[in-house]
Amino acid sequence: MRALLVTSFNPFLRLARPLTAKHRTISSSAVMSSTDAPFSDLHTTGEWYSVPDLRLREHRFIVPLDYTAREDTITVFAREVVGVGKEELGLPYLLFLQGGPGFESPRPVEASGWLKKACEGYRVILLDQRGTGLSTPLTVSSLSQFETSSKTVKYLKHFRADNIVRDAEFIRECLDAWPWTVLGQSYGGFCAVTYLSFFPQGLKHVLLTGGLPPIGNGCTADSVYRACFEQVLSQNEKYYKRFPEDIEIVHGLVKYLSEVEGGGVPLPSGGILSPKGLQCLGLVGLGSGGGFERLHYMLERIWDPILVPGAKKKISFSFLKAFESWMEFDSNPLYAVLHESIYCQGASSKWSAHKVRSEPKYEGLFDPVRAVKENRPVYFTGEMIFPWMFDEIYALRPLKEVAHLLHDAEDWPPLYDIDSLNYNQVPVAAAVYYEDMYVNFKLAMETASKISGIRLWVTNEYMHSGLRDSGSHVFDQLMSMLHGRKPQF
């Protein structure tokens, strides 16, 4: 079956309301007065340069770390991209919000995919969300500058979607842009829904790809992970049907790791690979286009060959290095430390993924050693962060106490305004992937029912990585829905 197509308006359409004070735009002058800096010092623009078929230039903005206190500032970086010869044209702006949390925007090397399509009619802004890329990047080394874990936590609390969209709205004003179109992929879509909630006056259109968040009050993480574990089980079953010989291959590796002194083998960076750590390969391997194949080919190279008779069996350096390159926690620690906080509004997550995994329904299913003993497949896990990662992954060890404090924190500000979404008037088109392992289909549809006027494209043709795998088609589909080139029903 290729694709299930559904395009419709939300049936809960309501009349628009006047904006409240919290929806008013962020004033550039207010930021200027707080920093005592002239406007020219808050925004600098680089010279145009080229990659094949594109012209690019760089922008840097000085923004408040905390928009309510306006004392300390950070730098936010964005890259402007246009088609060759279109530098001076009065094109509308399109802001791209990257997935994550904690990952920088793409670095274009040529005109391709969705970016090529978007540059036909837009001036594209690739935003490095605060703390990523060149936007005052938060790395293991930069975070080590804080004297205590509590100070680190206080700082990190300003790096969620609420402040990302404040940065975006400030940037829009600095660019003197009319309301712009926002394209949000995955977590970038979560940010776009926050944008819709609090600053709709800055938006002309919103495009979401695999990015409809759960928007209930409190902490929605438990419901998210219960739903995600169910989809992860399904993806594991599909994987082993595709590559049945990998059942025994993974059994052999789990048995080896569990019998090694210390419960794991050293990784090149200084961490350890344990049976639980091995299961984390599902984070990348089970949920994106081509992931099954890449995971299978990775497992082909687990063992070193025996060159000398009687030599001990040993895991290859190639496999250990490949394992670490899949995780990316060394260069993007924000993903690990802030991951569960993206589901929190006035409540703590308390290591939600770990809690759900420990529930009777899942505890035995996801125990790798028990799976080997019972001669059943070892299930990989999905997009989940567990407390033991801050012991086993070398790059995360310095942030262990920080992570525990963040998972216990309850004073998370609101990320969504359901009333505002109910009265939304901004045209929204969303790609909802039926078999999405990262953003659960049922939870996404519940959120869609609360966003007035949203149009949905529900498809099983793509996985969560649809924008990467077939970006031109996905972008064109959503734009066609917005502009009436696709049927409403």
Beta strands, then each sheet from edge to edge (+ up, - down):
strand 1: 43-45
strand 2: 49-51
strand 3: 54-64
strand 4: 73-83
strand 5: 93-97
strand 6: 123-127
strand 7: 180-185
strand 8: 203-209
strand 9: 218-219
strand 10: 265-266
strand 11: 272-273
strand 12: 344-345
strand 13: 428-433
strand 14: 454-459
sheet 1: 1+ 3- 2+
sheet 2: 1+ 3- 4+ 6- 5- 7- 8- 13- 14-
sheet 3: 9+ 12-
sheet 4: 10+ 11-
end
